[in-house]
């Protein structure tokens, strides 16, 4: 019997704190498919991510949020990463 993990995935999805645009594409057989809408030089370049468990998705959200936080901290600080 498959559990209905959609509410769990949606709760984790609400924790995104990034400027990247993510959309839940589908939840089928407890697998989550997330699409990142990315625009490069005016061309839409969607990236698809698949997750097999809520734990795996939560780790992805944590990493994306940390990446965003690192960028914000670099921009606010006096030290530029390319010096």
N, C-alpha and C positions, 0 to 999 in steps of 0.2 A: 504494500500500500504506500503510495507516494504522499508525502506531506505537502500541504499548501504553504510554500515558502515565500509567496509573493509579498505578503505584508512585511515579512522580515527583510526582504530585499529592498522594499520601498523605504522602510525605516532607516536602513543603512545608507540608501541613496540620498536621503535628506541631510546626511552629514557632510556632503561635498562642500568644501569651502575653497573653490578654485574658479578662476576666470574661464577655464576650459568648459566647453558646452557638451555635456553628456546627456543622453536620452536612453531610457530603458526601452529596448527594442522588443524583447519578448521574455516570457518566463514559461518554459516548456519542460516538462519532466524534471522539474526542480533545477533546471539549468537557466542561468540568467545570461541574456545577451544585451550588452550595452554598446551604444554607438557614440563615438566622439565626433562631433561635427567640427571639422577643421578646415579653415580656408587658407590656402597657400597661393599667393599671387592671383587672387580672384577666382581660383578653381576650388571647388568643394572637394575635399579629400576625406571622406568618412573612414574612420578606423573602427573596426569591430573587435570587441573584447568578449570572451565567454568565460563564465565562472561556474564551477561545479558545486560550490558550497557557499553559504553565507560567510564563513570564516575567510575564504579566499577573496571574496568581494570586499569584505571589511578591511583586509590587509591592503588591497589595491587602493581603496578610498584613503586610508591612512597615508600611504606612500604619495599619492597625488596631492593631498593636503600639505604634507611635509615639503614636497617639491615647491609648491606655491609659496609656503612660508619662507623657505630659503631664498627665493627670488625677491620677495618683499624685503627681507632683512638685508640683502645685498644692496638693494636700491636705496634703502634708508641710511645705510652706513656710509662712512667716508672711504672705505677701501673698495676699489673696483676690482672684479675678478680678473680682468684682462691686463692689469699692470704688471 
